[in-house]
Amino acid sequence: MKIYDYKYRARRLKDGKIVKGLTEAPSKIMVDKFLQENGMKPIEVYQKKSLLLELNRISFGRVIKEQDLIFYLRQLNSLLRSGVKLNEASEMLATQQTNKAVRRILYGIFYEVNSGTTLADAYSEYPNDFPEILISMIRVGETTGNLREALVEIVDYFEAQHRIKAAIKQTLMMPIIYLTVAFAVAVFIFVYVMPNFEDMFNSVDDVEMPAVTRLFIDIGNFLTNYAIFLGLGFVSFVAIFILLKKYSRKFQRVLSYIAIRIPIIGTIVKLNNLSRIAATLSQMLNAHVPLQESLVVTYDTLQNQIYKDIIIEAQKNVNGGEYMSLAFEGHYASEVIFTRMISVGEQTGELGKMLTNLSDFYESDSEVKIDRVRKALEPVLLIMIFTLVVIMLLAIMLPSLTFTAQI
């Protein structure tokens, strides 16, 4: 759908003030509705053409954030439950959206739906913003006539995953902040503090510099003399790392293996991936999606290559008439309770129900496990920081003591 730029003058209803602005919309009528939704009465609306504005519409990656997507789906569900038709609800949600990039996508959704396209197919036009599991669940809901129920279930799924993800990010931010501050302080001492001691010792003969101070001074000189090369090397390393992570399956597998095996952090990685597998499969199977298709969708929701490989192995087992749980059994990236509950579900024919129980278990257990990891990280980080502080104090204090003693 073509989007145009419109300049407008409008009267703000709350205070009568005349305001001017620029907005995007597929038509002048949509601009009028957008202004009315935001408490303004249109006075003048006309199209404005500009190459700069056209270039400004180019976007990369994901536009609709996870929290915004959850809010949008809740609004859509509320409108549908109130008896509003899907095309009208899509139009209302698009016109009241204030973020230009998001509104552009929602206009596209409205246009597709209003043209007779299913909501699932409309979402599939924007794969970066609407996950595969959402598209699949919406498609099932539209096919069975239970779209509103499908929206409720998918919102609950996204909210549960968002809570777990937020807790994990909060836990991992602590060591990142600690290490970043420690690194910045260390570089400051190496570059700006230690050279002063070198000048002090060079001004006096026959005074031996402490070894730790000499080491710090040498590091500082190295950082100063080769700063440009170190900067270029760091940028090159980051660029190569990103390219390998994006295009090399072997490199992805190595990183995934390290993430699972690393002490303390590996627990969080397992929790995140296993809970996502259980939650995704339970949502799909309870919506009567075939297991093979559910595994395909689950594969797309994962980022860790090791767990992707497990899902591929599970698909092979299902195709060969074997149990899916065999792919997880005895694997270092899985847990005993996870494997056993899936196995019981397969043997009793209630895999969807068992996966729902497993998903609920991981959701309730996630806070305990993440808090346990947080408490385990704290002493490790404190020891590292205190060790660095002691070494720095020695490097700073020993030269003064040595210099005073030998003078």
C-alpha positions as CSV (number, residue, x, y, z in Angstrom):
1,M,0.0,0.0,0.0
2,K,1.3,3.4,-1.0
3,I,1.9,5.9,1.9
4,Y,1.9,9.6,1.3
5,D,3.1,12.6,3.3
6,Y,0.6,15.2,4.4
7,K,1.0,18.6,6.0
8,Y,-1.9,19.8,8.1
9,R,-3.3,22.7,10.1
10,A,-5.8,21.7,12.8
11,R,-7.6,23.2,15.8
12,R,-6.8,21.5,19.1
13,L,-10.2,20.9,20.8
14,K,-9.0,21.1,24.4
15,D,-7.7,24.7,24.1
16,G,-8.7,25.9,20.6
17,K,-5.1,26.4,19.6
18,I,-4.1,26.1,15.9
19,V,-1.4,23.5,15.4
20,K,0.6,22.5,12.3
21,G,2.3,19.3,11.5
22,L,3.4,16.6,9.1
23,T,2.1,13.0,9.1
24,E,1.9,9.9,6.9
25,A,-1.3,8.2,5.6
26,P,-2.6,6.3,2.6
27,S,-5.2,9.1,1.9
28,K,-6.4,12.5,3.1
29,I,-9.4,10.8,4.7
30,M,-7.1,8.8,6.9
31,V,-5.3,12.0,8.0
32,D,-8.6,13.5,9.0
33,K,-9.4,10.4,11.1
34,F,-5.9,10.4,12.6
35,L,-6.3,14.1,13.7
36,Q,-9.8,13.4,15.1
37,E,-8.5,10.4,17.1
38,N,-5.8,12.7,18.6
39,G,-8.3,15.5,19.6
40,M,-7.9,17.8,16.7
41,K,-10.3,19.2,14.1
42,P,-8.7,19.4,10.6
43,I,-8.6,22.9,9.0
44,E,-6.3,22.2,6.0
45,V,-4.7,19.0,4.8
46,Y,-2.6,18.7,1.7
47,Q,-0.1,16.3,0.2
48,K,3.6,17.1,0.4
49,K,6.2,15.5,-1.9
50,S,9.9,15.2,-0.9
51,L,12.7,12.8,-1.6
52,L,14.0,13.2,1.9
53,L,10.6,12.2,3.3
54,E,10.5,9.2,1.0
55,L,14.0,8.1,2.2
56,N,12.9,8.6,5.8
57,R,10.3,5.9,5.3
58,I,13.0,3.2,4.8
59,S,13.3,1.1,7.9
60,F,15.5,-1.9,8.8
61,G,14.9,-4.7,11.3
62,R,12.0,-4.8,13.7
63,V,9.8,-1.7,14.0
64,I,7.1,-2.9,16.5
65,K,8.7,-3.6,19.8
66,E,7.5,-6.6,21.8
67,Q,5.6,-4.6,24.4
68,D,3.9,-2.5,21.7
69,L,2.9,-5.7,19.9
70,I,1.4,-7.1,23.1
71,F,-0.5,-3.8,23.7
72,Y,-1.7,-3.8,20.0
73,L,-3.0,-7.4,20.3
74,R,-4.8,-6.6,23.5
75,Q,-6.5,-3.6,21.9
76,L,-7.5,-5.6,18.8
77,N,-9.0,-8.3,21.1
78,S,-10.9,-5.7,23.1
79,L,-12.4,-4.2,19.9
80,L,-13.4,-7.5,18.5
81,R,-15.0,-8.5,21.8
82,S,-16.9,-5.3,21.7
83,G,-18.5,-6.3,18.4
84,V,-16.3,-4.1,16.1
85,K,-15.5,-5.8,12.7
86,L,-12.0,-6.8,12.0
87,N,-11.5,-4.2,9.2
88,E,-12.9,-1.4,11.3
89,A,-10.8,-2.4,14.3
90,S,-7.7,-2.5,12.0
91,E,-8.5,1.0,10.8
92,M,-9.1,2.4,14.3
93,L,-5.8,1.0,15.6
94,A,-3.9,2.4,12.6
95,T,-5.4,5.9,12.8
96,Q,-4.8,6.3,16.6
97,Q,-1.1,5.2,16.4
98,T,1.3,8.1,16.9
99,N,4.5,6.3,16.0
100,K,5.0,6.9,12.2
101,A,6.8,3.7,11.5
102,V,4.4,1.6,13.4
103,R,1.4,3.4,11.9
104,R,2.8,2.7,8.4
105,I,2.7,-1.0,9.1
106,L,-0.8,-0.9,10.7
107,Y,-2.1,1.0,7.7
108,G,-0.7,-1.9,5.6
109,I,-2.5,-4.4,7.8
110,F,-5.8,-2.4,7.4
111,Y,-5.4,-2.2,3.7
112,E,-4.9,-6.0,3.3
113,V,-7.7,-6.9,5.7
114,N,-10.1,-4.4,4.0
115,S,-9.2,-5.9,0.6
116,G,-10.4,-9.4,1.8
117,T,-7.0,-10.8,2.9
118,T,-7.0,-12.8,6.1
119,L,-5.3,-11.3,9.2
120,A,-2.7,-14.0,9.2
121,D,-1.7,-13.4,5.6
122,A,-1.6,-9.6,6.3
123,Y,0.7,-10.2,9.2
124,S,2.9,-12.5,7.1
125,E,3.8,-9.5,4.9
126,Y,5.8,-8.1,7.9
127,P,7.8,-11.1,9.2
128,N,10.2,-8.9,11.2
129,D,7.4,-7.5,13.3
130,F,4.9,-10.4,13.6
131,P,6.5,-13.7,14.7
132,E,5.7,-17.0,13.0
133,I,3.9,-18.3,16.1
134,L,1.6,-15.3,16.0
135,I,0.8,-15.8,12.3
136,S,0.2,-19.6,12.8
137,M,-2.1,-19.0,15.9
138,I,-4.1,-16.3,14.1
139,R,-4.4,-18.5,11.0
140,V,-5.8,-21.4,13.2
141,G,-8.1,-19.0,15.0
142,E,-9.5,-17.6,11.7
143,T,-9.9,-21.1,10.3
144,T,-11.8,-22.4,13.3
145,G,-13.7,-19.2,13.9
146,N,-12.1,-18.6,17.3
147,L,-9.9,-15.6,16.5
148,R,-10.7,-13.8,19.8
149,E,-9.7,-16.9,21.8
150,A,-6.5,-17.2,19.7
151,L,-5.7,-13.6,20.5
152,V,-6.1,-14.1,24.2
153,E,-3.8,-17.2,24.2
154,I,-1.1,-15.6,22.1
155,V,-1.1,-12.5,24.3
156,D,-0.7,-14.6,27.4
157,Y,2.2,-16.5,25.6
158,F,4.0,-13.2,24.7
159,E,3.5,-11.7,28.2
160,A,4.9,-14.8,29.9
161,Q,7.9,-14.9,27.5
162,H,8.4,-11.2,28.0
163,R,8.5,-11.5,31.8
164,I,11.1,-14.3,31.6
165,K,13.2,-12.4,29.1
166,A,13.0,-9.2,31.2
167,A,14.1,-11.0,34.3
168,I,17.0,-12.6,32.4
169,K,18.1,-9.3,31.0
170,Q,18.0,-7.6,34.4
171,T,20.1,-10.4,35.9
172,L,22.7,-10.2,33.1
173,M,22.9,-6.4,33.2
174,M,24.5,-6.5,36.6
175,P,27.8,-8.3,35.6
176,I,27.9,-6.2,32.4
177,I,27.7,-2.9,34.3
178,Y,30.2,-4.1,36.9
179,L,32.7,-5.2,34.3
180,T,32.3,-2.1,32.1
181,V,32.9,0.2,35.0
182,A,35.9,-1.8,36.2
183,F,37.4,-1.8,32.7
184,A,36.8,2.0,32.3
185,V,38.5,2.7,35.7
186,A,41.4,0.4,34.8
187,V,42.0,2.1,31.5
188,F,41.9,5.5,33.2
189,I,44.5,4.5,35.7
190,F,46.7,2.9,33.0
191,V,46.6,5.9,30.7
192,Y,46.4,8.9,33.0
193,V,47.6,8.0,36.5
194,M,50.5,5.6,36.0
195,P,52.6,7.8,33.7
196,N,53.0,10.3,36.5
197,F,54.9,7.6,38.6
198,E,57.2,6.9,35.6
199,D,58.2,10.6,35.5
200,M,58.7,10.6,39.2
201,F,61.1,7.6,39.1
202,N,62.9,8.8,36.1
203,S,63.8,12.1,37.9
204,V,65.7,10.2,40.5
205,D,68.6,7.7,40.0
206,D,69.0,4.4,41.8
207,V,65.4,4.0,42.8
208,E,63.9,0.7,41.7
209,M,60.2,0.8,40.5
210,P,57.9,-2.0,41.9
211,A,57.1,-4.7,39.4
212,V,53.4,-4.3,39.6
213,T,53.8,-0.6,38.9
214,R,56.1,-1.3,36.0
215,L,53.5,-3.6,34.6
216,F,50.8,-1.0,34.8
217,I,53.0,1.6,33.2
218,D,53.9,-0.7,30.3
219,I,50.2,-1.5,29.8
220,G,49.4,2.2,29.8
221,N,52.1,3.1,27.4
222,F,51.0,0.3,25.1
223,L,47.4,1.5,25.1
224,T,48.5,5.1,24.4
225,N,51.0,4.3,21.7
226,Y,48.7,1.8,19.8
227,A,45.3,3.3,20.6
228,I,44.4,3.8,16.9
229,F,45.5,0.2,16.0
230,L,43.7,-1.2,19.0
231,G,40.5,0.8,18.0
232,L,40.7,-0.5,14.5
233,G,41.4,-4.0,15.7
234,F,38.4,-3.9,18.0
235,V,36.1,-2.6,15.2
236,S,37.4,-5.3,12.9
237,F,36.9,-8.0,15.6
238,V,33.3,-6.9,16.2
239,A,32.6,-6.8,12.4
240,I,34.0,-10.3,11.8
241,F,32.2,-11.6,14.9
242,I,28.9,-10.3,13.6
243,L,29.4,-11.7,10.1
244,L,30.4,-15.1,11.5
245,K,27.5,-15.1,13.9
246,K,25.1,-14.3,11.1
247,Y,26.4,-16.5,8.3
248,S,28.5,-19.3,9.8
249,R,26.4,-22.2,11.2
250,K,29.6,-23.8,12.9
251,F,30.4,-20.5,14.6
252,Q,26.8,-20.2,15.8
253,R,27.0,-23.7,17.2
254,V,30.3,-23.0,19.0
255,L,28.8,-19.8,20.6
256,S,25.6,-21.7,21.6
257,Y,27.6,-24.5,23.2
258,I,29.7,-22.0,25.2
259,A,26.6,-20.2,26.3
260,I,25.1,-23.4,27.6
261,R,28.3,-24.7,29.3
262,I,29.5,-21.5,30.9
263,P,29.0,-21.7,34.7
264,I,26.0,-19.9,36.2
265,I,25.0,-18.1,33.0
266,G,24.4,-21.5,31.4
267,T,21.5,-22.1,33.8
268,I,19.7,-19.0,32.4
269,V,20.3,-20.1,28.8
270,K,18.7,-23.4,29.5
271,L,15.8,-21.9,31.3
272,N,15.1,-19.4,28.5
273,N,15.3,-22.0,25.7
274,L,13.4,-24.9,27.4
275,S,10.6,-22.6,28.6
276,R,10.2,-21.2,25.1
277,I,10.1,-24.7,23.6
278,A,7.5,-25.8,26.1
279,A,5.4,-22.7,25.8
280,T,5.5,-22.6,22.0
281,L,4.7,-26.3,21.5
282,S,1.9,-26.2,24.1
283,Q,0.3,-23.2,22.3
284,M,0.4,-24.8,18.9
285,L,-0.7,-28.3,20.0
286,N,-3.6,-27.0,22.1
287,A,-4.7,-25.1,19.0
288,H,-4.8,-28.5,17.2
289,V,-1.8,-27.7,15.0
290,P,0.0,-30.9,13.8
291,L,3.2,-31.7,15.8
292,Q,5.4,-31.5,12.7
293,E,4.2,-28.0,11.9
294,S,4.4,-27.0,15.6
295,L,8.1,-28.1,15.6
296,V,8.8,-25.9,12.6
297,V,7.3,-22.9,14.3
298,T,9.2,-23.7,17.5
299,Y,12.4,-23.8,15.5
300,D,11.8,-20.3,14.2
301,T,11.3,-18.9,17.8
302,L,14.8,-20.1,18.9
303,Q,18.1,-18.4,18.6
304,N,20.5,-20.9,20.2
305,Q,21.8,-23.3,17.5
306,I,22.1,-26.3,19.8
307,Y,18.4,-26.2,20.6
308,K,17.6,-25.7,16.9
309,D,19.5,-28.9,16.2
310,I,17.5,-30.7,18.9
311,I,14.3,-29.6,17.3
312,I,15.5,-30.8,13.9
313,E,16.3,-34.2,15.6
314,A,12.9,-34.2,17.1
315,Q,11.4,-33.6,13.7
316,K,13.3,-36.6,12.3
317,N,12.0,-38.8,15.2
318,V,8.4,-37.8,14.5
319,N,8.8,-38.4,10.8
320,G,10.3,-41.8,11.6
321,G,7.4,-42.7,13.9
322,E,9.5,-42.4,17.1
323,Y,8.9,-40.2,20.1
324,M,9.9,-36.6,20.0
325,S,11.3,-36.8,23.6
326,L,14.2,-39.1,22.4
327,A,15.9,-36.0,20.9
328,F,16.0,-34.4,24.4
329,E,16.8,-37.5,26.4
330,G,20.3,-37.5,27.9
331,H,21.2,-34.3,26.1
332,Y,23.4,-31.8,28.1
333,A,21.2,-28.9,27.0
334,S,18.1,-30.5,28.4
335,E,16.8,-31.3,31.9
336,V,15.5,-34.5,33.3
337,I,12.1,-33.1,34.3
338,F,11.7,-31.6,30.8
339,T,12.4,-34.9,29.0
340,R,10.3,-37.0,31.4
341,M,7.2,-34.8,31.2
342,I,7.3,-34.8,27.4
343,S,7.8,-38.6,27.4
344,V,4.8,-39.1,29.7
345,G,2.7,-36.8,27.5
346,E,3.6,-38.7,24.4
347,Q,2.9,-42.1,26.0
348,T,-0.5,-41.0,27.4
349,G,-1.6,-39.1,24.3
350,E,-1.8,-35.8,26.2
351,L,1.3,-34.1,25.0
352,G,-0.4,-30.7,24.6
353,K,-1.7,-30.8,28.2
354,M,1.6,-32.0,29.6
355,L,3.5,-29.3,27.7
356,T,1.1,-26.7,29.2
357,N,1.9,-28.0,32.7
358,L,5.6,-27.9,31.8
359,S,5.3,-24.3,30.5
360,D,3.5,-23.3,33.7
361,F,6.2,-25.0,35.8
362,Y,9.0,-23.1,34.0
363,E,7.1,-19.8,34.3
364,S,6.6,-20.2,38.0
365,D,10.1,-21.6,38.6
366,S,11.8,-19.0,36.5
367,E,11.9,-16.3,39.3
368,V,13.4,-18.8,41.7
369,K,16.1,-19.9,39.3
370,I,16.9,-16.4,38.1
371,D,17.1,-15.2,41.6
372,R,19.4,-18.1,42.5
373,V,21.7,-17.2,39.5
374,R,21.7,-13.5,40.6
375,K,22.8,-14.5,44.1
376,A,25.5,-16.8,42.7
377,L,26.8,-14.0,40.5
378,E,27.1,-11.4,43.2
379,P,30.0,-13.0,45.2
380,V,31.9,-13.8,42.0
381,L,31.6,-10.3,40.8
382,L,32.6,-8.8,44.2
383,I,35.7,-11.0,44.4
384,M,36.7,-9.9,40.9
385,I,36.1,-6.2,41.7
386,F,37.9,-6.3,45.0
387,T,40.8,-8.2,43.5
388,L,41.1,-5.5,40.8
389,V,40.8,-2.7,43.4
390,V,43.6,-4.3,45.6
391,I,45.9,-4.6,42.6
392,M,45.3,-1.1,41.5
393,L,45.9,0.2,45.1
394,L,49.1,-1.6,45.3
395,A,50.2,-0.3,41.9
396,I,49.5,3.3,43.1
397,M,50.6,3.1,46.7
398,L,53.8,1.0,46.4
399,P,55.6,3.6,44.2
400,S,55.1,6.3,46.8
401,L,56.3,4.0,49.7
402,T,59.3,2.7,47.7
403,F,60.2,6.2,46.6
404,T,60.0,7.6,50.1
405,A,62.0,4.7,51.6
406,Q,64.8,4.8,49.1
407,I,65.1,8.6,49.1
